[in-house]
Amino acid sequence: MQRTDFSEMACSIARTLDVIGEPWSPLILRDIWVGISRFEQIQADLGISRKVLTERLGHLLERGVIDRRPYDRRPRYEYVLTDKGAELVDVLMVMVGWGDKWLAGTSGPPVLYRHHACGQISGVDLRCADCGEPMHAGDIDLLPGPGAAV
């Protein structure tokens, strides 16, 4: 089935969705981030079909968020995040915070995150890059940027 191409829309959300806007891609990125990096490992962890996993890995490779490197003499590869992909994991961390708050239920979050710099268990906190104050949807105004559609 042909997906809608969001890559040319003058919207950063749409362009990001073009890269990871279907359910398997964020989960594949998560697996690679935590060290599940070989095709068979990812397939086993997610229970995804070989065909869909091959398509999703190809898409993520084309978009430059993962790379592959051989780990065997046979043509076998493991997948690694590129710098672009590592920054995309930051988006997933924001999703984790939302899911932990609204969907974890009484048992609590399934995973905790320890910050390397301070050693504390923490979550992502969106803050303004200039003043350091919290930055949430109700705290901002939207203005046209240089890439806005004319």
Disulfide bonds with the S-S distance in Angstrom:
none
